[in-house]
């Protein structure tokens, strides 16, 4: 099952790397583990996040689309 991405907006980490424990399970757009994702953000391999609040971190849909297109 492929997730349909909106043209603009934000995605949270489980929407990007997936969450098999969710009901219904969320398939990954980028199939990596959480630690690998954050290491990639730190090195610049993956896009930088946007902080919406002290406990809310998101990524721009446009940045994730560009990442998928590069792969």
C-alpha positions in Angstrom: 0.0 0.0 0.0 1.6 3.3 -1.1 0.8 6.5 0.8 -0.4 9.4 -1.3 1.5 12.5 -0.4 -0.2 15.9 -0.4 1.3 18.6 -2.6 2.4 20.7 0.4 2.3 20.3 4.1 4.2 18.4 6.7 5.0 14.8 7.7 5.9 13.4 11.0 8.6 10.8 11.4 6.3 7.7 11.6 4.7 8.8 8.3 8.2 8.8 6.7 9.9 5.7 8.1 6.7 3.8 8.7 5.1 2.3 11.8 4.2 -1.4 11.7 2.7 -1.2 15.2 0.0 1.4 14.3 -3.5 0.4 13.6 -3.7 0.3 10.6 0.1 -0.1 10.0 1.8 2.8 8.3 4.0 1.7 5.4 7.4 3.4 5.1 8.2 6.0 2.4 11.9 5.7 3.3 12.6 2.2 4.8 15.2 3.0 7.4 15.3 2.8 11.2 14.8 5.8 13.4 18.4 5.9 14.5 19.6 5.8 10.9 17.1 8.6 9.9 18.4 10.9 12.7 22.1 10.1 11.8 21.2 10.9 8.2 19.6 14.2 9.2 22.8 15.1 11.2 25.1 14.3 8.3 22.9 16.1 5.7 21.8 12.9 3.9 18.2 13.5 4.9 16.4 16.8 5.1 16.4 19.0 8.1 13.3 19.0 10.3 11.0 21.8 11.2 10.1 22.2 14.9 6.5 23.2 15.4 6.7 23.0 19.2 8.9 21.5 21.9 7.6 18.0 21.2 6.5 18.3 17.6 9.1 17.7 14.8 8.0 17.5 11.1 9.5 17.5 7.6 8.2 19.4 4.6 6.5 17.2 2.1 8.4 19.0 -0.7 11.7 17.9 0.9 10.6 14.3 1.3 9.4 14.3 -2.3 12.8 15.6 -3.5 14.6 12.9 -1.4 12.5 10.1 -2.9 13.1 11.5 -6.4 16.9 11.5 -5.8 16.9 7.9 -4.8 
